[in-house]
Amino acid sequence: MFRTELEAALKAMDLKISEKQLDQFVTFNDRLVETNKVMNLTAITDPKGVAVKHMADSLSCCDAAYFKEKAKVLDLGTGAGFPGLPLLIYRPDLKMTFFDSLQKRLTFLEKLVADLGLTASFLHGRAEEMAHKPEYRSAFDIVTSRAVARLNILAEWALPYVRCGGYFISLKGAQYEEELAEAENALKILGGRVAAVRPVRLPGLDDVRAVLYIEKVKESPKKYPRKPKMAAKNPL
């Protein structure tokens, strides 16, 4: 059932995958649904929901114009592996780092990635802390994020990790225009510029969502990201 739903969704999106990749997606789905019984990974577990709202949605951001070959990608707040793992299955050349504040989610992903025959790195910590470490700051070609926080807050966490000339790619829901307006000042302060906004309509769904491609045009000031309490009290 999941396999059929995913094949139909990807065909509608004009995305072509091999039988091996399809098998990898099926394994991901099976492991996600099974593990979700003992660990809170997702509220969506039905075959069509996982195929369209998780897998296909994650792949909606994959554009070769931004995802260059062997691009170094940080999947910020990866959770159950979205959008990072669908992207890695689709583009195994990517140098993917899964980043989350909860170790047990990373442990789940680490075993799954190995079982899928893929290679990735795993980073445990808080976004506002790890961005101040020299080895991670301005170290990635792309930072992806999906369903983590509103854009003005998310930009403060994400942009410091992106190298100048790289991209912060945010997958957003129907309120994306409102969030873009709200985040205008934050992006300016943090060195980001909206390069493209791509509306997305997933197969079989009525809602319109969007992928936001934000280019890093200058270095983020060293004081960002701030501690959560300070950021919440004085949002950019």
C-alpha positions, 0 to 999 in steps of 0.5 A: 500500500505504501509502495503504491502510494509513494510511486503515484505521488513521485510520478505526479511530482515528476520524480524518478527513483530506482527500484533500490531507492523504492525499497529503501523508502519502504524500509524507512516507512516500515521502521518508522511505523514500527518504532513509532509504537514505542517512541513518539516520532510522528502523528502520521502513520497511514500509508498515504499520509507517510508517502505524501505528507512525509516522503514526497513533501521532503523531496519537494525541496530537492532542486539541483540548482541548490543541491549541488553534487556532494553538497554538505547538508545539515538537517536541523531539528531532523526528528524522525529524519525529515526532510534529511533521510528522503533527500539522502535516499534520493541523493546518496551523494549528499554529505548529510548530517542529521542534527537533533536535540534528542539522542534517541531519535538520532540513535533510531536514524543512525541504525536505519541509515546503516541498514539502508546502506547509506552514509551520514553523520549525526550531531546531538545538541541544541541549535543555539549552542552548537552554532557557536562552535568553530567546526560547525559555524558557516560549515555547511552548503545547505541547512534544511528544516521542516516543521521546527519553528516560525521562520524568524526564530528558525532563521536565527538557529539555521543561518549561522551554520550556512557558509556564505553563498550557501542556502537555508532551505525551509519547508513551510505550510500555508502561512509561509507568506505571513512568516516571510513578512514577519522574518524580513528583519531577522533575515537582514540581520542574519545575512540572509536573502530570499532567493526563491519561494516555490509554492508546492501542492502535494498530490491529492492535497488541497493545501498550498505550502512552499519551499523557501530558498534563503541565500546566505549573503554575509556572515551572521553576527557572532552573537547569534544565535542567542539563548532561547529566553533572550531570543523569545523576549526580544525576537528579531 
